[in-house]
Amino acid sequence: MAESERLARIEEMLGGLLKKMDEHVVDGAKWREEQRNLLFGKDGGPGLVVRLDRLEQDSARARWVTRAVIGAVISLVVAALAGAHL
C-alpha cells in the first residue's frame, strides 16, 4: 500500500471519528438541556425541584394538622373526664 493511500485511509478514519464526536457532543448538550428542564421546569412549568418543595410543604402542613387534631382530642378527653368527676 502506498503512503498516500495510507494517509487517505487515516484521514477518512479521522473524519469518521470527528463526525461521531460531534454527534456525541450535540447529544450531550441536548441531554444536559433535558435534565435542566426536568429539574427546574420548562416554559414556566414546575420542575422536580419545585414539585419536591411543594410535597415537603404539604407533608409539614399535614403533620401540623394531625398534631393539632390529636391535641384537641386529648384536651376534650381530659375536659370530659374532669367534668365527670365533679
N, C-alpha and C positions, 0 to 999 in steps of 0.2 A: 504494500500500500504506500502510495506516495505521501510525502509530508504534507502537501497541500490538501490531499483527501482527508488525512487525519485531522488537520486543523479545521476543515469544513465540518467533519463529524463532531468535533469537540464544540465548535460554535453552535451547531444545531442542538446538541445536548444542553449547552448552557442556555440557549434560547428557550428550550422547553422548561428547564428548571426555573428560569426567571419568570416565565408565564405562570407556572404553578405557585411560585412565591407570591406573585401579585394577586392571584386569586385568593390565597390564604390571608393575605393582608386585608383585602376587601372583606372577606368573610369574618375576620377577626373584628374589624371595625363595626360591621353590621351586628355581630354578636354582642359587642360591648354596648351598642346603642339599644339593642333589645333588652339587655339586662338593666340598663339605666331606666328605660321606660317601665319595666316591670317593677323595679324598686320604688321609683319616685313618681310614677304616673306619666301619662301621655295626654296631651291636649286638655289639660285641666282636670283629668280624671284622677282618682286616688290611686296611688301605688301601694305596694305591700307595706311600706313604712307607715303610711297614713292609716291603712286598714288595721295594722297591728296596734297602733296607738289607740285607735277607736275601740278595739277589742279590750285592751288593757283598761281603758276608761270605763267601759261597760262592766267589766269584771269588778272593778273597785266600787262602782255605784251599786251593783248587786250585793256585794259583800256588806256595804254600809246599810242598805235597806234590810238585809237579813238580820244584821245585828240590832238594828232599831226595832224590828218586829219582835225579836227574842226578848229584848229589854222591856218592851211594852207588855208582853205576855207575862214575864216574870213579875213586873210591877202589879199587874191585875191580879195574879195569883196571890201575891203577898197581901194586897189590899183585901181580897176576898177572905183569906184566912184570918187576917186581923179583924175584919168585921164579923166573922163568925164566932170569934172568941169573946167579943164584947157583949 
